[in-house]
Amino acid sequence: MADKTSKDLALTPAQREAGKAFHGASTKKPKTEYDKAQEAFRKNYERLRAERLERDAAKSKEK
C-alpha cells in the first residue's frame, strides 16, 4: 500500500463547499421548549425596554 501524499488528501473546491453545507446542518441542535421560551422572553423584554426608553426620552424632551 502506497503512502498517501498531501495531494491525495486535498479536497476539491466542490468537496469543500459540500462539507460546509452539511457541517452547519449537523452541528445545530433542535431547540428545546425551554430555549424557545427563553428566546420569546428575551425578545419581548427587549421590545418593552425599547418602548420604555422611547417614552422616557419623549418625556425629557417635553420638559
Sequence and secondary structure as in RCSB ss.txt:
>XXXX:A:sequence
MADKTSKDLALTPAQREAGKAFHGASTKKPKTEYDKAQEAFRKNYERLRAERLERDAAKSKEK
>XXXX:A:secstr
     HHHH   HHHHHHHHHHHHHHH     HHHHHHHHHHHHHHHHHHHHHHHHHHHHHH 
